[in-house]
């Protein structure tokens, strides 16, 4: 799924430190919410992607790759695609996602907002 199509989805899970205003996960969360997206936070707020209520479209990994890999291995919830933020990627993570046939892209939701959404 290309970044433009990702930005047309509705329900996002931001995985990372969404409580620390200096962290990109927090910036992404608030910018997405300000632009009308449904956003859930895993890492500091919810412990697992499986704890997210309702359906989800996109998982945004904005977390250390070892932690991201652990959370993805535990994930049983259906989703459409994963976005791997810069710095959240690793060979092990991408090998696992490939092995599981999980769709993913390497990209940035903040870039997606600036390119494909009329932001607030």
N, C-alpha and C positions, 0 to 999 in steps of 0.2 A: 504494500500500500504506500503510495507516494505521500509526501508531507501535505500537499494540498488536499488530498482526500482525507487524511487524518484530521485536518482542521475542520472538516465538515461533519465529524462525528459529534456525539452529544455528551457521553459519560466518560470521564477520565479518572484514572487513579494515578496520583503523583506519589512515587515511592522515593522517600528521602526525608531529610529534616525540614519539614514544612512549618516548624515553629520558630526557627532562627531566621530573622529577617535578613541576615547576611548571606544565607545559603540560597542557591539557585532554586532548589525545590520550593522554598517559601515564595520567592518572587514569581515563579511559574504558577503556583497555586493561586495566588491573589490576582495575577493578571488574567488567568483563565476565568476565574469567578467573576471578575469585573466585566468580562466580555460575554457573560451569559452561559458559560459551560457548567455542567454538573461536575463537581470535583470532589473526590474523596482522597484522603491522605493516609498512606501506609508508611510506617517507620517509627514516627514519634507519636502519631495519633491512634491509628489502628495497627495492630501487630501483624496482620496477614492480609493478603489480597482476598483471601476467602472470607474475611470479616466485612467486606464491602457489601452494603445492602443493595438489593436489586441488580439489574443488569449493568454491565460495563462494556465500553467499546474499546478504549485504548488504555494500555498500561504504559506509563512514562517512568522509565528507570533513571533516577537522578540520585544514585546511591553507589557506594563502593561496589565494584563488580562481584566480590565474594558474597556480600549480603544480597545483592540483586539475584545472583545465581541461586542462593538458598531459597529466597522467596519464590522464585519462578519454579523451582523443583517442588515446592509445597503447594503451588497454585492448582486448584481443581476447578476454578471458576472459568466459564467460557469468556472469551474476548475476541476482538477482531484483529488487533495488531499491537505490537510493542514498539515504543520509541526509546531508543537508547541514547541518552544525552551524552555529549562529549565528556569523557572522563569516567563514564559508567561502563565502558566496554572492556571486554577481555576475550582472549581466544577461547577460554573455557566456557564463558557465558554464551558466546555465539555458536560454539560447537554444540552445546546442549540445545539451544533454540533450533538449530538446524536438524539435530537428531530427532527432536520432537515435532518437527515440521511446523513450528510456530512462526507466523509471519512477523517480521520486524524490519525496522529501518534505523539507521544511525542518523540522528538529526536533533533539532532543538525546537521545542514548542514556542519559545519566544520568537525565534525566527519565523516559524509558521504563522504566528499572530501578526507579525509585522508585514509579511508578504501576502497573506491570504484572508485577513480579517480586518475590517475597519475597527481598529482598537479604540478603547475609551481613553 
